[in-house]
Amino acid sequence: MEGSEEPAVEVRAATKLFGDGADAVRALDDVSVKIRQREFFTLLGPSGCGKTTLLRLIAGFELLSAGDILLTGRSVAHLPPNRRPVNTVFQSYALFPHMTVAQNIAFGLEMRGLPKAEIRRTVEEMLALVKLTGKGERRSSQLSGGQQQRVALARALANRPKVLLLDEPLSALDLKLRQEMQVELKKLQLATGLTFVFVTHDQEEALTMSDRIAVMSGGEILQVGSPTEIYEHPTRRFVADFIGATNFLDGEVAAIGAEGMRVRLRAGKEFVAATQDVIPVNRRVTVAIRPERVTLRKKDGDDALIEGCIKSVVYFGTDTIVHLVLSSGEPFAVRLQNRDGAIQRFAVGDACCVDVPAGALQVLID
């Protein structure tokens, strides 16, 4: 997907304002991103971050205040939605309840005036693709939520778009069905070879399905990367905090030497951090540590990097979360897998040490 191939979608310095003058709301602020051909790309962030606005700009439902949008190398910023090679699947599915499944899928094809025989072939192909063969004559209102979502996907795919835009299409489903559909949606993207641009606020959805993720906040893209890069190597505190559970400890740069950058935690302990950032001595930093990346043991006199007292032990079935208060007064959580009865060794009030592998420490400057 690399190389000289034109991006499926390229957003250049996109800005979107709602309203005029001093009362204008800046929903997107100078956003640029390239989405590759045939990738599953996710726009992830909380409500109001600008992700849906960006999707609607790509679709043509909103117009740019500044910037440009290109689809396979061609500017489409001033084209109406029906002249852009994209289709959109909405959160509400927007199916016609008085039509059958087949009629819903065929609707866009009929509007284009395609021959009836071609429409029939395409409808059957789409039904097979979304695993609804034999259900074409049912009313859409008679289907389950998961089946209705498949019909909406089939209708969008029937027009052979170059890019499929998906605006939180799984949010109306219950947890188990949503998890099943995550797998099915990724399979569908691989089977069609299309570029999918997916909007969600759900971190699990993003991590499960995406080739790459753009994390958004305040109308900006903060970081773009693979799920592993985003989770394991966040570059901003917001990204580390939004994706999964994270411990944040206060620190400052104590020294910079041949071995690397020495960071002193608030508790007074120091460690060597590997970082590409140039951070001056005495600069305050945040140290991020994932709860599952560390191990816990009772204090035995060793001089551990992190020490604290257990304040609560919360059982979650497969895991247990142990909440500590560190000697610095900062909270810290450790996630332990429930196997071999190991968790039974720890109780509220125990003084403990936290062993932290070097790669588990992420130094953030915001």
DAHUBEL-V917129 format. One line per field, one symbol per residue. ss: DSSP state (2 for helix, 1 for strand, 0 for the rest). phi: phi as a letter, one per 40 degrees, with the letter a starting at -180 (. if undefined). A space follows every 50 residues. Layout:
ss = ???
phi = ???
//
This chain:
ss = 00000000111111111100222011111111111000011111000000 22222222200000011111100110000022200111100000000001 22222222222000022222222222222000000000122200222222 22222222000011111000000022222222222222222200111111 00222222200111111001111110222222000022222200001111 11111110011111100001111000000000011111102221111100 00000111111111100011111111000011111110000222200000 1111110222011100
phi = .cgcccdcbbbbfcbbbbgbgcccbccbbfcbabbccgbcbbcbicdgch ccdccccccgcbbccahabbbfgbcbdbccdcbbcbbbbcdcgfccccbc dcccccdcccccgcccccccccccccccccgbdgbcccccccccdccccc cccccccccfccbbbbbfcbccccdccccccdccccccccccgccbbbba bcccdcccbccabbcbafgbccabacdcccccbcbbcdcccccgcacbbc aaccabbcchccbbcdchcbacbcacccbccgccbbbbbccccbbbaccb gccccbbabcbabbcbgcbbbbcbbcccgccabbbbccafgccccbadgc cbbbcbcdcccbcbbb
//
